[in-house]
Amino acid sequence: MPVGKRRSSLIRSPQFSSLVILIVLLAVFAIADRNFLSPLNISNMMAFLPELGIIALGMTLLLTAGEFDLSVGAVFGLAPVLVMLLVQNGNWDIGVALLAGLLLCIAIGAINGLIVTKIGISSFLVTLSMLLVVRGAALYITQGFPLKSWDQPGFFVTLLAGSFNVGSFRFYTSLWWFIGLSVFAIYILRYAKLGNWISAIGSNRNAAVARGVPADAVKIWLFIATSVLAGLAGMISAFRISAASPVAGTGYELEVIAMVVVGGTALTGGRGTILGTIVGALMLRAIRNGIVLIGVPGLAYNIFVGLIILAMLILHALLQKNAARS
Amino acid sequence: MDVLRLQNLQKSFGSVRALKNASLTLREGEVVALLGDNGAGKSTLIKAISGVFPIDRGEIFVRGEKVSIRSTRDAMDLGIETIHQDTSLAPDLSIARNLFLGREPVNFGWLGVFAPLDLAKLRKAASELLKRVGISKKLDADALVSTLSGGERQSIAISRAMQFAAKVIILDEPTNNLGVEETHGVLRFVKEVRDAGHSVLLITHNIHHVFQVADRIIVMRRGEIVAEQTVADTDLLTVESIITGADMSALLKEARAK
C-alpha cells in the first residue's frame, strides 16, 4: 500500500476521528477550568479509568464477534460482594475467596455463552436476564446493605489496588492492569489467529463456520473473558475504596458499551478496534469529570454525556458512508 | 478417474425425504451442472457432501476411497471446497485474511489460537494467488472484501477453493445477483478452474449458463436424480422439460436406459 493511501485510510479510520475529538474535548476542558489538568484531577481520572476500561476491552472483543453482554455491571457488583462475604463472615483466606469469585465469573460467562450459542437466543435477552439474576443475587446475599469496610493490606490488595506516586501524581496499580490487558487485546484482535476468527465471526458467521472456525466455542470463551474482566474490575474498585456494595456498577453495562462504540467498534460486529476503545474510555471519563468541573449541574450532566455520544456516533456513521462511497 | 462418487445417499428431515437414493460421479477435470427446481434436493445433496450435516444412509468415495464426512472441516481436508451463495466471505476482512480464513499461516504454532499470524507470508501468498488467477491487476490483497463487487467476491471465493488444491469445487448459484458482464467473468473463471485440473459441481437455476460451461448435466427432482446427460447429446428444451417434469414417461425411459 502506498504511503499516501495508508495515511488517508488512517485519517478516515474511526479511532482517528475519536482521537481528534478527544483532544478537542481535553483542550476545551483545560481552557475552561485550569484544575482539569491539575495533578490531583488527572490522578482521579486515572484511578477510575481502568475500572470501566478493563471491562470495555472484553466488551470490544465480544462486540466484534457480534454479541454483547449487559450483565457486566451486575458482575462488577456481585464478585467483590461474594469475596468480601466469604472473607468477613466465613473467615476464608482472601486468596481462596478470590478464587471462588473467579469461578463465579467464569460460570456466569459460560452460562451466558452457552445459552446464546447453543439455544440461539439473542445475547441482548440472555444477558439482560442475567443482569437481573446477578444483581438480585448481590442484593439478596447482602440483604441490600453495603458490607463492612475491609481494610487489610496484603499481597492481593497491593496487586490489584496498590498505589504509587510519580512526582505529584498518584497512580494505582490498576493502571498497569489496564495497560497490560490493552496491549494483550490489541495483539489478539490485530495479530493473532484468534482475532482473525473473532472478526470473521462477527462479519459473517456462516462464512467463518464454513471455513471450519469454531464460532460457538470462540463466543463462549469471549463471554467468559468479559465476565472475568468485569469481576476483576469490581475487585479492583472494591479494594481501592476498601468496601463492597451490592449496588456497585449499576448502569456500567451501558457506559461500557458507549465507550466501545464511541471508539469506533461496530455494534453489529465484524469491525472492532481496541485503540478506539481506549480513546472511548478516556473520552467518557474526561467528559464525566470535565463537565462537572466546568460547572454543569450534576443532575444535568447525563444530558451532555448522551449528546456527546450521539454526536460521535453520527460522525462515525457519516465517515463510514463516505468510505463506502469512495 | 472418478474424483467423487456418491452411492445411494439418503437424508430425511422428520417425515420429509429430502434425498432418496441419490448417486452420481464426478470425473477429473470436468464441470458437472446440477439442475433442478426449488426443493428438488440440490441443496441437501451439496450440504451432505460439504459436511454441513451427516447423511442417513449411503456411501461417499473420494478418488475411489470410501470416506465419512461429518463436518465442514472433514470435507475441506478431503479436498472438497464449497462456495455457498453470498455467504462465503467475511466482508470486514481483507482479501488476504479471507483467503486463509480457518487455515491461517502462523508463527509459533504451539500457541494455538493465540499464535501470531505470519502476515508477510499471508500477504505474499495472497498476492501470488491473485496473480495466478489473473485478477491481481485490479485487486490489492489488503483491500477489504466489502469494497469489492459481487463478481470479484465470487472470483476470490473460487480462488480460495483452488489454492488448497481442492479436488472438488462445489459452486452454489455462483452467478446469483451478478450483472451480465460479471456473470460472464465468473463463468470464464469456472472454465479456467476446470482447465487447471479441478472438478467442478455447479448448482444453478440458469440453464443458459450450463450450456456455456458444463460438460455434463444432472437433473434432480423430488430428492432423486432423474436424468444424466452430456451437454453435447442434449439441448436446452429437452433439459428444461426434464426439470419441470413435463414429459415423465420419456424421461423415465431415458433414466433407466443409462
Interface residues (C-beta under 8 A of the other chain):
Chain A: M1 Y187 I188 Y191 A192 K193 L194 N196 W197 S199 A200 G202 S203 N204 N206 A207 A208 V209 A210 R211 G212 V213 A266 G270 R271 A324
Chain B: S50 S71 T72 R73 M76 T82 H84 T87 S88 L89 A90 P91 D92 L93 R97 N98 L101 G102 R103 E104 V106 G112 V113 F114 A115 P116 L117 L119 D140 D142 S146 T147
